[in-house]
Amino acid sequence: MAIGEAVSEGTFRLLGVPRFLLEGAARLNLLFSALFGYAPMLSPGKVRELVQPEWLCDNRAFTQDTGWRPRLNLTQGAQQLFTPQGR
């Protein structure tokens, strides 16, 4: 939700998709990719990544050991990522 807030100029709605629907779509996409010869964007492995609850990390120990700090915060990085060049 933080990324949506960082790049949104207005309101947005979070849409929850049940895992079984994601898994079903991934299996179908894998089948179609084999039939039509394309690389699947959504696969069972990708679904496992998407539903992983542990996506957050704490970089304090890394910063303490290396002295490195990010130059951009989440809002700045997301806006740079999602803003078309030239704007």
C-alpha positions as CSV (number, residue, x, y, z in Angstrom):
1,M,0.0,0.0,0.0
2,A,2.9,2.3,0.7
3,I,4.0,2.2,-3.0
4,G,0.5,3.0,-4.2
5,E,0.4,6.0,-1.9
6,A,3.8,7.1,-3.0
7,V,2.9,7.2,-6.7
8,S,-0.8,8.1,-6.5
9,E,-2.0,11.6,-7.1
10,G,-5.5,10.6,-5.9
11,T,-7.2,7.8,-4.2
12,F,-6.7,4.1,-5.0
13,R,-8.4,0.9,-4.0
14,L,-6.6,-2.2,-2.9
15,L,-8.1,-5.2,-4.6
16,G,-7.5,-8.6,-2.9
17,V,-7.3,-11.6,-5.2
18,P,-7.8,-15.0,-3.6
19,R,-4.7,-17.2,-3.8
20,F,-6.6,-20.0,-5.5
21,L,-7.5,-17.7,-8.4
22,L,-3.9,-16.6,-8.8
23,E,-2.7,-20.2,-8.7
24,G,-5.4,-21.2,-11.3
25,A,-4.5,-18.4,-13.6
26,A,-0.8,-19.2,-13.2
27,R,-1.4,-22.9,-14.1
28,L,-3.4,-21.8,-17.2
29,N,-0.8,-19.4,-18.2
30,L,1.9,-22.0,-17.9
31,L,-0.1,-24.4,-20.1
32,F,-0.8,-21.7,-22.7
33,S,2.9,-20.6,-22.7
34,A,3.8,-24.2,-23.5
35,L,1.2,-24.4,-26.3
36,F,1.9,-21.0,-27.9
37,G,5.6,-20.8,-27.2
38,Y,5.9,-17.7,-25.0
39,A,7.6,-17.0,-21.6
40,P,4.9,-17.0,-18.9
41,M,4.8,-13.8,-16.9
42,L,2.6,-15.4,-14.2
43,S,3.7,-18.8,-13.1
44,P,3.1,-21.0,-9.9
45,G,6.6,-19.8,-8.7
46,K,5.7,-16.2,-9.3
47,V,2.5,-16.7,-7.3
48,R,4.6,-18.1,-4.4
49,E,6.7,-14.9,-4.5
50,L,3.6,-12.6,-4.7
51,V,2.0,-14.1,-1.6
52,Q,5.2,-14.3,0.5
53,P,4.4,-12.4,3.7
54,E,8.0,-11.6,4.6
55,W,8.8,-8.9,2.0
56,L,10.0,-6.3,4.5
57,C,13.5,-6.1,5.8
58,D,15.5,-4.0,8.2
59,N,18.7,-2.6,6.8
60,R,20.1,-1.1,10.0
61,A,22.8,-3.8,10.4
62,F,23.8,-3.4,6.8
63,T,24.1,0.4,7.2
64,Q,26.0,0.0,10.4
65,D,28.5,-2.5,8.9
66,T,29.0,-0.6,5.6
67,G,28.0,3.0,6.1
68,W,25.8,2.8,3.0
69,R,22.5,4.7,3.0
70,P,20.0,4.9,0.2
71,R,19.9,8.2,-1.7
72,L,16.1,8.0,-2.3
73,N,13.3,7.2,0.1
74,L,10.3,5.0,-1.1
75,T,8.3,7.9,-2.3
76,Q,11.1,9.4,-4.3
77,G,12.2,6.0,-5.8
78,A,8.6,5.0,-6.7
79,Q,7.9,8.3,-8.3
80,Q,11.1,8.2,-10.3
81,L,10.3,4.6,-11.4
82,F,6.7,5.2,-12.4
83,T,7.0,8.8,-13.9
84,P,7.6,8.8,-17.7
85,Q,10.9,10.3,-18.8
86,G,10.7,14.0,-19.8
87,R,8.0,15.0,-17.2
